[in-house]
Amino acid sequence: MKSRGHDVIHTRDLPRKNLSDYVEIIEIAVQQERIVLSKDGDFFNYLVLKGIPPKLLMLTTGNIVNKDLLALFQLNFDHLEDLLQQYSVVEMNNTEILVHY
């Protein structure tokens, strides 16, 4: 989160904006050493098959309004930061945080 001092980009900031596919996003994440944050399971599948992106934060919250999603991040941000220092894949849903790798 930018408000927490992190350098973040959104797909709308990429050359093809929201039309960027997951391979393009992964390439950028690898080149720029970024964590991919997504609800899209394709990123996890790609990581299992190819070993990239090196860091993935999967959101499995289902449909959630932005206000509630931001509150969930604020509540868990420090814990997510710690886990992403240690593990490649972290999953956050509405009630828990899971580590996969």
Backbone hydrogen bonds, N-H to C=O, Kabsch-Sander energy under -0.5 kcal/mol:
donor,donor_aa,acceptor,acceptor_aa,energy
4,R,1,M,-1.4
5,G,2,K,-2.1
6,H,1,M,-1.9
8,V,6,H,-1.0
13,D,10,H,-2.5
14,L,11,T,-1.7
17,K,14,L,-1.6
19,L,16,R,-2.2
20,S,17,K,-1.8
25,I,21,D,-2.1
26,I,22,Y,-2.4
27,E,23,V,-2.4
28,I,24,E,-2.1
29,A,25,I,-2.4
30,V,26,I,-2.6
31,Q,27,E,-2.6
32,Q,28,I,-2.7
33,E,29,A,-0.6
33,E,30,V,-0.7
34,R,29,A,-2.5
36,V,55,K,-2.2
38,S,36,V,-0.5
38,S,57,L,-2.1
41,G,39,K,-0.5
43,F,40,D,-1.3
44,F,40,D,-0.5
45,N,41,G,-2.3
46,Y,42,D,-2.5
47,L,43,F,-2.1
48,V,44,F,-2.4
49,L,45,N,-2.2
50,K,46,Y,-3.4
51,G,46,Y,-0.6
51,G,47,L,-2.0
52,I,46,Y,-0.6
56,L,88,S,-3.0
57,L,36,V,-3.3
58,M,56,L,-0.6
58,M,90,V,-2.8
59,L,38,S,-2.6
60,T,58,M,-0.6
60,T,92,M,-2.5
68,D,65,V,-0.5
69,L,65,V,-2.3
70,L,66,N,-2.9
71,A,67,K,-1.9
72,L,68,D,-2.1
73,F,69,L,-2.3
74,Q,70,L,-2.7
75,L,71,A,-2.3
76,N,72,L,-1.6
77,F,73,F,-1.5
80,L,76,N,-2.6
81,E,77,F,-2.6
82,D,78,D,-2.1
83,L,79,H,-2.5
84,L,80,L,-2.6
85,Q,81,E,-1.0
85,Q,82,D,-0.6
86,Q,82,D,-0.9
86,Q,83,L,-0.8
87,Y,83,L,-2.8
90,V,56,L,-2.6
91,E,98,L,-3.1
92,M,58,M,-2.9
93,N,96,E,-2.6
98,L,91,E,-3.0
100,H,89,V,-2.6
101,Y,89,V,-1.0
